[in-house]
Amino acid sequence: MDEKITLVANKIKDSKHLVIFTGAGISTESGIPDYRSQGGLWDKFRPVYFDEFMTSEASRIQYWEQRLDMEKTLCVSKPNTGHMSISKLHELGFLKALITQNIDGLHKASGIPKDKIIELHGNTRRVRCMSCKKLISWDEAQKMIDAGDMAPVCSCGGYFKPDTISFGQAMPAEETQRAVALSAKSDVFIVVGSTLLVQPAALMPEYAKNANAFLAIINLSQTPYDNVCDVLIREKAGDVLKKIVKKIIPG
């Protein structure tokens, strides 16, 4: 594995347009369970589809109950070694963009500027009105729930919903377009902690590879790109990223 880590580190040092793509596998190391694997959120709850949320108060209440259950973990989670290693690459001037499927806000908490982060599936630390598009913080929504409003409603009458993409909800056009453009311009593209199965996010490595980027995958399980990537490392994200950074700035 040391040879692979050295190769990735050298590619980063020579890069002009490094893009890192992260999935749930980086945040599980902060104690946040992923959605789809055994013990994940969908093992515990049936997902509420977007059309259900918009047409049924009972479904909205169910959705918010699930979100409150998530908060037990989210409120205590902190950026881990993997997040901080990527943040270090930003500090060193290598990181062009960070594309993430994660909704936990831990990349921003690690110190990466908001304008370098593309959150393809949104961010659960903020809440958006589905009618007027007003944004409020999670803490503001929590106060409304604590006051007895189990499915918070905006002053305009619209439904408040965590600013994340639900099943059946359209992907954010601007973020998706930015991610495609940056992936297609990358010369080094590193996938961290994603099975690369959820579309259209999973297409980003393909855009990068089509642009002749060096493609590295750091993931514990298989991905559809394992046979076409330049480097495949099946180890924990935090351990690998820490070693890569150490190769770039030894000592």
C-alpha positions as CSV (number, residue, x, y, z in Angstrom):
1,M,0.0,0.0,0.0
2,D,2.9,2.3,0.6
3,E,3.7,2.5,-3.1
4,K,0.1,3.4,-3.9
5,I,0.1,6.1,-1.3
6,T,3.4,7.5,-2.6
7,L,2.0,7.6,-6.1
8,V,-1.1,9.4,-5.1
9,A,0.9,11.9,-3.0
10,N,3.2,12.6,-6.0
11,K,0.2,13.1,-8.3
12,I,-1.3,15.6,-5.9
13,K,2.0,17.5,-5.7
14,D,2.1,17.7,-9.5
15,S,-1.6,18.5,-9.9
16,K,-3.1,21.8,-11.1
17,H,-6.7,20.8,-10.7
18,L,-7.2,18.4,-7.8
19,V,-10.8,17.4,-7.2
20,I,-11.8,15.2,-4.2
21,F,-15.2,13.4,-4.1
22,T,-16.5,12.1,-0.8
23,G,-19.3,9.8,0.3
24,A,-20.6,8.3,3.5
25,G,-17.5,6.2,4.1
26,I,-15.6,9.3,5.3
27,S,-18.3,10.3,7.7
28,T,-18.9,6.9,9.2
29,E,-15.5,7.4,10.9
30,S,-17.1,10.3,12.7
31,G,-19.8,8.0,14.1
32,I,-22.4,8.9,11.5
33,P,-24.1,5.7,10.1
34,D,-24.7,5.6,6.4
35,Y,-28.1,5.2,4.9
36,R,-28.1,2.0,3.0
37,S,-25.9,-0.5,4.8
38,Q,-26.9,-2.8,7.6
39,G,-27.7,-0.7,10.7
40,G,-28.1,2.4,8.6
41,L,-31.0,4.8,8.7
42,W,-33.1,2.9,6.1
43,D,-32.8,-0.2,8.2
44,K,-34.5,1.7,11.0
45,F,-37.0,3.8,9.0
46,R,-38.9,3.7,5.7
47,P,-37.8,6.8,3.7
48,V,-40.4,9.5,3.2
49,Y,-40.6,10.3,-0.5
50,F,-40.7,14.0,-1.6
51,D,-44.2,13.8,-3.0
52,E,-45.4,12.3,0.3
53,F,-43.8,15.1,2.2
54,M,-45.5,17.7,0.1
55,T,-49.0,16.2,0.2
56,S,-49.4,14.6,3.7
57,E,-49.0,16.2,7.1
58,A,-48.6,12.7,8.6
59,S,-45.7,12.1,6.3
60,R,-44.1,15.4,7.1
61,I,-44.3,14.6,10.8
62,Q,-42.8,11.2,10.1
63,Y,-40.0,12.8,8.1
64,W,-39.2,15.2,11.0
65,E,-39.2,12.4,13.5
66,Q,-36.5,10.6,11.4
67,R,-34.5,13.8,11.2
68,L,-34.7,14.2,15.0
69,D,-33.4,10.7,15.4
70,M,-30.5,11.6,13.1
71,E,-29.7,14.6,15.3
72,K,-28.7,12.4,18.2
73,T,-25.6,11.5,16.2
74,L,-25.2,14.7,14.1
75,C,-25.1,17.0,17.1
76,V,-22.1,15.3,18.6
77,S,-20.2,14.4,15.4
78,K,-16.9,16.2,14.6
79,P,-14.6,16.2,11.6
80,N,-12.3,13.2,11.7
81,T,-8.7,12.5,10.4
82,G,-10.0,12.1,6.9
83,H,-11.9,15.4,6.9
84,M,-8.9,17.2,8.4
85,S,-6.5,15.7,5.9
86,I,-8.5,17.0,3.0
87,S,-8.7,20.4,4.8
88,K,-4.9,20.2,5.0
89,L,-4.7,19.7,1.3
90,H,-6.7,22.9,0.9
91,E,-4.4,24.8,3.3
92,L,-1.4,23.6,1.2
93,G,-3.0,25.0,-1.9
94,F,-3.7,21.8,-3.7
95,L,-7.4,21.4,-3.5
96,K,-9.4,22.9,-6.4
97,A,-12.8,21.6,-5.2
98,L,-14.5,19.2,-2.8
99,I,-17.6,17.4,-4.2
100,T,-19.5,15.5,-1.6
101,Q,-22.6,13.3,-1.3
102,N,-22.7,13.9,2.5
103,I,-25.2,16.2,4.1
104,D,-23.6,16.5,7.6
105,G,-21.6,19.7,7.0
106,L,-18.4,18.2,8.4
107,H,-16.2,19.3,5.5
108,K,-17.1,23.0,6.2
109,A,-16.5,22.3,9.9
110,S,-13.0,21.1,9.1
111,G,-12.1,24.5,7.7
112,I,-12.7,24.1,3.9
113,P,-14.3,27.3,2.6
114,K,-17.9,27.1,1.5
115,D,-17.1,28.2,-2.0
116,K,-14.8,25.1,-2.5
117,I,-17.5,22.7,-1.3
118,I,-20.2,21.3,-3.6
119,E,-22.9,19.6,-1.6
120,L,-24.7,17.5,-4.2
121,H,-27.3,16.2,-1.8
122,G,-27.7,19.3,0.3
123,N,-26.9,20.1,3.9
124,T,-29.0,19.0,6.9
125,R,-27.7,21.7,9.1
126,R,-30.0,24.2,7.4
127,V,-33.7,24.2,6.6
128,R,-35.5,25.5,3.6
129,C,-39.1,26.6,3.0
130,M,-40.5,24.6,0.0
131,S,-42.5,27.6,-1.1
132,C,-40.7,30.9,-0.6
133,K,-37.2,29.2,-0.4
134,K,-36.3,31.0,2.9
135,L,-33.5,29.4,4.7
136,I,-33.3,29.0,8.5
137,S,-30.7,27.2,10.7
138,W,-31.3,23.8,12.2
139,D,-31.4,25.4,15.6
140,E,-34.3,27.7,14.6
141,A,-36.2,24.6,13.3
142,Q,-35.4,22.7,16.5
143,K,-36.9,25.6,18.6
144,M,-40.2,25.4,16.5
145,I,-40.3,21.6,17.1
146,D,-39.6,22.0,20.8
147,A,-42.5,24.5,21.0
148,G,-44.9,21.8,19.7
149,D,-44.7,22.2,15.9
150,M,-43.9,18.7,14.8
151,A,-43.7,19.7,11.1
152,P,-42.6,23.3,11.1
153,V,-44.3,25.7,8.7
154,C,-42.9,29.0,7.3
155,S,-44.6,32.3,7.9
156,C,-45.6,32.2,4.2
157,G,-47.5,29.0,4.8
158,G,-44.9,26.8,3.1
159,Y,-43.4,23.6,4.6
160,F,-40.0,23.8,6.1
161,K,-37.8,20.8,5.2
162,P,-34.1,20.1,5.9
163,D,-32.2,21.4,2.9
164,T,-31.3,17.9,1.6
165,I,-32.4,15.9,-1.4
166,S,-35.1,13.4,-0.6
167,F,-36.1,10.4,-2.7
168,G,-38.1,11.6,-5.7
169,Q,-36.8,15.2,-5.3
170,A,-34.8,16.8,-8.2
171,M,-31.1,17.2,-7.8
172,P,-29.9,20.9,-7.4
173,A,-29.1,22.0,-10.9
174,E,-26.5,24.6,-10.1
175,E,-24.4,22.3,-7.9
176,T,-24.7,19.4,-10.3
177,Q,-23.5,21.5,-13.2
178,R,-20.6,22.9,-11.2
179,A,-19.6,19.3,-10.2
180,V,-19.7,18.1,-13.8
181,A,-17.6,21.0,-15.0
182,L,-15.0,20.7,-12.3
183,S,-14.7,16.9,-12.7
184,A,-14.3,17.3,-16.4
185,K,-11.4,19.8,-15.8
186,S,-9.6,17.8,-13.2
187,D,-6.2,16.3,-13.7
188,V,-6.3,14.3,-10.4
189,F,-9.6,13.0,-9.1
190,I,-9.8,11.2,-5.8
191,V,-12.9,9.2,-4.6
192,V,-13.1,8.8,-0.9
193,G,-15.7,6.6,0.9
194,S,-18.2,6.2,-1.9
195,T,-19.6,3.1,-3.6
196,L,-20.3,5.3,-6.6
197,L,-23.8,3.8,-7.1
198,V,-26.0,6.8,-6.6
199,Q,-26.7,8.8,-9.8
200,P,-25.9,11.4,-11.1
201,A,-23.2,11.9,-8.4
202,A,-21.6,8.6,-9.4
203,L,-20.9,9.9,-12.9
204,M,-18.3,12.4,-11.7
205,P,-15.4,10.0,-11.9
206,E,-16.4,9.1,-15.4
207,Y,-16.2,12.8,-16.4
208,A,-12.8,13.0,-14.8
209,K,-11.5,9.8,-16.5
210,N,-12.8,10.9,-19.9
211,A,-10.7,14.1,-19.4
212,N,-7.6,11.8,-18.8
213,A,-7.5,12.6,-15.1
214,F,-5.5,10.4,-12.7
215,L,-8.3,8.5,-10.9
216,A,-7.7,7.1,-7.3
217,I,-10.4,5.3,-5.3
218,I,-10.1,4.9,-1.5
219,N,-13.0,2.8,-0.4
220,L,-13.6,-0.3,1.7
221,S,-16.1,-1.9,-0.7
222,Q,-16.3,-2.4,-4.4
223,T,-17.2,0.3,-6.9
224,P,-18.1,0.2,-10.6
225,Y,-14.8,2.0,-11.3
226,D,-12.4,-0.4,-9.6
227,N,-11.2,-1.8,-12.9
228,V,-10.7,1.5,-14.7
229,C,-9.1,3.6,-11.9
230,D,-5.4,4.2,-11.7
231,V,-5.1,3.4,-8.0
232,L,-7.4,1.4,-5.8
233,I,-6.9,1.4,-2.0
234,R,-9.3,-0.7,0.1
235,E,-8.6,0.8,3.5
236,K,-10.2,3.3,5.9
237,A,-10.4,6.8,4.5
238,G,-8.8,8.6,7.5
239,D,-5.8,6.3,7.7
240,V,-5.0,6.6,4.0
241,L,-5.6,10.3,3.7
242,K,-3.4,11.0,6.7
243,K,-0.6,8.9,5.2
244,I,-0.9,10.7,1.8
245,V,-0.6,14.1,3.5
246,K,2.4,12.9,5.5
247,K,4.1,12.0,2.2
248,I,3.4,15.5,0.9
249,I,4.7,17.2,4.0
250,P,7.0,14.7,5.7
251,G,7.8,15.2,9.4
